[in-house]
């Protein structure tokens, strides 16, 4: 089912683009654009006509092929990307929306419903939720009840299934939009009165946190810029979903830093079978792009930050720490290190990755 839904999304997106640009598309147009057989495209066109996603604009006339166009209401789903990462019995759910308003709406109602969700964060249009794999319940309805909630999360055969209950606008999203989001493999819905309950299926991806430090030199460069470049580079790879980038300030001691002593951390979701290839490319990118021989890279699987790792990150903001201690902490937390003395800041960046921005950017701010 995952491959079918992904192929449907690819074809419909191509049909949409041609409709927007030329007002129509033909079977030949799609076959050439996606390099797939005409017979396959024709089968999909017939199927999408049945789903009322595509309509016939002009019937075939002699040598002139039939012209089709996509239906307007299917063109702009609010849900852009939905993907999930797993760390033990916990799941991180990422839902990127086209609208900051819609993302905030879901965050508010999911928080009110509680259900299977433990914590919720909102970064612009990206809704980030952490949940335990469990079945729960939530009363969903019209105001003052929440309109949508995640009432269950489970893992089956390499996939994560979210069970969602909704009404009104969120119900429309569940039935007509979520299946179009990148990362969604299947959506199964059941209606009962005005309530819609559905299961959203995504792959169980591996969560990678990558810390980077000491990539610049007195002559130029900036670690934050290299880290952003790394995020963009890895995000173009097959099976990779970029999550975000953060900057953290460490001890501003001129003896151990080029300028302000900031480090960077990026997060990505990766298909498990692509993990080794992604890490190899990350290492190669940092080694090649760094202007300093002291560059450091740290890579952690999973989104949970152990206590000793967080403590290491906080300590790096108030005292000088040696390489041996960094290596010991990394070994205890199953973190891969590479490079020179920059491994200290790279590891600290991972340790600080769950802190608030007000903490990350102010080395004098030490949370409890």
C-alpha positions in Angstrom: 0.0 0.0 0.0 2.9 2.4 0.8 4.2 2.2 -2.7 0.8 2.7 -4.3 0.0 5.8 -2.3 3.5 7.3 -3.0 3.0 6.6 -6.7 -0.5 8.2 -6.6 1.0 11.3 -4.9 3.8 11.6 -7.5 1.4 11.3 -10.5 -1.2 13.6 -9.0 1.4 16.3 -8.2 2.7 16.1 -11.8 -0.8 16.3 -13.2 -1.5 19.3 -10.9 1.6 21.1 -12.1 0.8 20.7 -15.7 -2.8 21.7 -15.1 -1.7 24.9 -13.4 0.8 25.8 -16.1 -1.1 24.8 -19.3 -4.7 24.2 -18.2 -4.6 20.5 -19.0 -2.4 17.4 -19.4 -2.3 14.4 -21.6 -1.2 10.8 -20.9 1.9 11.4 -23.0 2.8 14.5 -21.0 2.8 12.5 -17.7 4.5 9.4 -19.2 7.4 11.6 -20.5 7.7 13.7 -17.4 7.9 10.7 -15.1 9.4 8.2 -17.5 6.8 5.5 -17.0 4.7 3.5 -19.6 1.7 5.2 -21.2 -0.5 2.2 -20.2 0.4 2.8 -16.5 -0.5 6.4 -16.7 -3.8 5.6 -18.5 -4.7 3.2 -15.7 -4.0 5.9 -13.1 -5.9 8.5 -15.0 -9.0 6.2 -15.1 -8.6 5.5 -11.4 -8.3 9.2 -10.5 -11.3 10.0 -12.6 -13.2 7.5 -10.5 -11.9 9.2 -7.4 -13.1 12.5 -8.8 -9.5 13.9 -8.6 -9.3 14.2 -12.4 -11.8 15.2 -15.0 -11.9 14.9 -18.8 -11.4 18.4 -20.4 -11.6 17.2 -24.0 -12.3 13.8 -25.4 -9.8 12.2 -27.9 -10.4 13.5 -31.5 -8.6 11.6 -34.3 -4.9 12.0 -33.8 -5.3 14.5 -31.0 -5.1 12.8 -27.5 -7.6 13.3 -24.7 -7.0 16.3 -22.4 -7.4 16.1 -18.7 -7.2 18.4 -15.7 -7.1 18.0 -12.0 -10.0 19.0 -9.8 -9.2 22.3 -7.9 -10.2 21.3 -4.4 -7.6 18.5 -4.5 -4.7 20.7 -5.4 -3.7 22.3 -2.2 -3.8 20.0 0.9 -2.9 21.8 4.1 -0.9 18.8 5.2 2.5 18.9 3.5 4.6 16.2 5.3 3.7 13.7 8.0 6.4 11.4 9.2 7.4 9.6 12.4 10.5 8.5 14.2 10.9 5.8 16.9 13.0 5.7 20.0 12.3 2.6 22.1 8.6 2.7 23.1 8.3 6.4 22.2 7.3 8.0 18.9 8.0 11.5 17.6 5.3 12.7 15.2 6.1 15.4 12.7 3.3 17.2 10.8 4.3 20.0 8.5 1.4 22.2 7.5 1.0 24.8 4.7 -0.6 27.1 7.2 0.7 28.4 10.6 -2.9 28.9 11.6 -3.8 25.2 10.9 -0.7 24.0 12.6 -1.6 26.0 15.7 -5.2 24.8 15.5 -4.1 21.1 15.6 -1.6 21.8 18.4 -4.2 23.5 20.5 -6.8 20.7 20.0 -4.4 17.8 20.3 -3.2 19.3 23.6 -6.7 19.7 24.9 -7.6 16.1 23.9 -4.5 14.7 25.5 -5.1 11.1 24.2 -1.8 9.3 23.5 0.2 12.5 23.2 2.7 13.3 26.0 4.1 16.6 24.8 3.5 19.1 21.9 5.8 21.7 20.4 5.1 24.1 17.5 7.9 25.5 15.4 6.2 27.8 12.8 4.3 25.4 10.5 5.9 22.2 12.0 3.9 20.5 14.7 6.1 18.1 16.8 4.5 15.7 19.1 5.9 13.0 21.4 3.8 10.0 22.3 4.1 6.5 23.9 2.9 3.5 22.0 -0.4 3.0 23.7 -4.2 3.1 23.2 -6.0 5.9 24.9 -9.3 7.7 24.6 -10.6 11.3 24.2 -13.9 13.0 24.0 -14.1 14.7 20.6 -16.9 17.0 19.5 -18.0 20.6 19.0 -16.9 23.5 21.3 -16.1 23.3 24.2 -14.8 19.8 23.4 -11.6 19.4 21.3 -12.2 18.9 17.6 -9.4 16.4 17.1 -7.1 14.1 19.1 -4.6 11.3 18.7 -6.1 8.4 20.7 -3.7 5.7 19.9 -0.2 5.0 18.5 1.2 1.6 17.7 4.0 -0.1 15.6 3.4 -2.8 13.1 5.9 -4.4 10.7 8.0 -1.3 10.4 5.2 1.2 10.3 3.6 3.6 12.8 -0.2 3.8 13.0 -1.8 6.8 14.5 -5.4 6.5 15.5 -7.1 9.9 15.2 -10.6 11.0 16.1 -12.0 14.2 14.6 -15.0 16.3 13.7 -15.6 19.2 11.3 -12.5 20.7 9.6 -10.1 18.2 11.1 -12.3 15.4 9.8 -12.1 16.8 6.3 -8.3 16.9 6.7 -8.3 13.3 7.8 -10.5 12.1 4.9 -9.3 14.4 2.0 -5.9 15.8 2.8 -3.6 13.6 5.0 -3.3 10.9 2.3 -1.7 13.5 0.0 1.0 14.5 2.6 4.6 13.3 1.8 5.5 10.5 4.1 2.0 9.0 4.5 1.7 5.4 3.3 -2.0 4.9 4.0 -5.1 6.4 5.6 -8.0 4.3 6.7 -11.2 6.0 7.9 -14.5 5.1 9.5 -17.4 7.5 10.0 -19.9 7.4 12.8 -22.4 10.3 12.7 -20.4 13.5 12.6 -17.3 11.9 14.1 -14.6 10.5 11.8 -12.0 8.1 13.2 -9.0 7.1 11.1 -5.6 5.4 11.1 -2.7 7.3 9.5 0.1 5.0 8.5 3.7 6.2 8.2 7.1 4.5 8.2 8.9 3.9 11.5 12.0 6.1 10.8 15.2 6.4 12.6 15.8 9.7 14.3 19.3 11.2 13.9 20.7 14.1 15.8 24.0 15.4 14.4 26.2 17.9 16.3 28.9 19.9 14.5 31.5 22.3 15.9 34.9 23.9 15.1 34.5 24.0 11.4 35.5 27.6 10.9 38.9 29.3 11.1 40.3 32.7 11.8 40.2 33.3 8.0 36.5 32.7 7.6 33.6 30.2 7.7 30.9 29.6 10.2 29.7 26.4 11.9 26.1 27.4 11.6 26.4 27.8 7.9 28.1 24.5 7.4 25.4 22.7 9.5 22.7 24.3 7.5 24.4 23.2 4.3 24.6 19.7 5.8 20.9 19.7 6.6 20.1 20.7 3.0 22.5 18.2 1.5 21.2 15.2 3.5 17.6 16.4 3.0 17.9 15.8 -0.7 18.8 12.1 -0.2 16.3 9.3 -0.8 14.6 8.3 2.4 15.5 11.4 4.4 13.2 13.9 6.0 14.9 17.1 7.3 13.6 18.2 10.7 15.5 21.3 11.8 18.6 23.2 12.8 19.6 24.9 16.1 22.5 27.0 17.3 23.8 26.7 20.9 26.3 28.9 22.7 29.0 27.2 24.7 31.6 28.7 27.1 32.7 32.0 25.5 36.4 31.5 26.3 38.8 33.0 23.7 41.3 30.3 24.5 39.1 27.6 23.1 37.0 29.3 20.4 37.5 31.1 17.1 35.0 33.8 17.9 31.7 33.4 19.8 32.0 29.6 20.4 28.7 28.5 19.1 28.0 25.0 17.9 25.2 23.6 15.8 22.9 20.6 15.8 20.6 19.3 13.1 17.9 16.6 13.2 16.7 14.3 10.4 14.5 11.3 10.0 16.0 8.4 8.0 14.7 5.2 6.7 16.6 2.5 8.6 18.0 0.9 5.5 19.6 4.2 4.5 21.2 4.9 7.9 24.8 3.9 7.2 24.8 5.7 3.8 23.5 8.9 5.4 26.1 8.9 8.2 28.9 8.3 5.7 27.8 11.2 3.6 27.5 13.5 6.6 31.0 12.7 7.7 32.4 13.2 4.2 30.5 16.5 3.9 31.8 17.9 7.2 35.4 16.7 6.5 35.4 18.3 3.0 33.7 21.6 3.9 35.4 22.4 7.1 38.0 25.2 7.1 39.6 23.9 10.3 41.5 20.7 11.0 39.8 20.7 14.5 36.3 20.0 13.2 34.1 17.6 15.1 31.1 15.6 14.4 28.8 13.6 16.7 25.9 11.4 15.6 23.1 10.0 17.9 20.3 7.6 17.1 17.0 8.5 18.8 15.5 11.7 20.1 15.7 10.9 23.9 18.6 12.8 25.6 20.0 10.8 28.6 20.8 12.7 31.8 24.6 12.4 31.5 24.5 13.7 28.0 22.4 16.7 28.9 24.6 17.4 31.9 27.7 17.3 29.6 26.1 19.9 27.3 25.3 22.2 30.2 28.7 21.9 31.7 30.3 22.8 28.4 28.7 26.3 28.9 30.6 27.0 32.1 33.9 25.1 32.1 36.5 23.6 29.8 36.1 19.9 29.1 38.7 17.6 27.7 38.4 15.1 24.8 38.8 12.0 27.0 35.6 12.9 28.9 33.7 13.6 25.7 34.7 10.2 24.4 33.7 8.5 27.6 30.2 10.2 27.6 29.7 9.4 23.9 30.6 5.8 24.4 28.2 5.5 27.3 25.4 7.0 25.2 26.2 5.0 22.0 27.1 8.2 20.1 29.5 8.1 17.2 32.3 10.7 17.2 34.6 11.8 14.4 37.2 14.6 14.0 39.4 16.6 16.3 38.8 18.7 19.4 35.5 19.9 17.9 33.9 16.6 19.1 33.5 18.3 22.5 31.2 21.0 21.1 29.5 18.6 18.7 28.6 16.3 21.6 27.5 19.3 23.7 25.2 20.4 20.9 23.4 17.1 21.0 23.2 17.3 24.8 21.5 20.7 24.5 19.2 19.9 21.6 16.1 19.7 23.7 16.6 23.0 25.5 14.5 26.1 24.9 15.9 28.7 22.5 16.3 31.2 25.4 18.6 28.7 27.0 20.5 27.6 23.8 21.5 31.2 22.9 22.4 32.4 26.4 25.4 30.5 28.0 24.6 32.3 31.3 21.2 30.6 31.4 21.4 27.3 33.2 18.1 25.4 33.6 17.6 23.1 36.5 
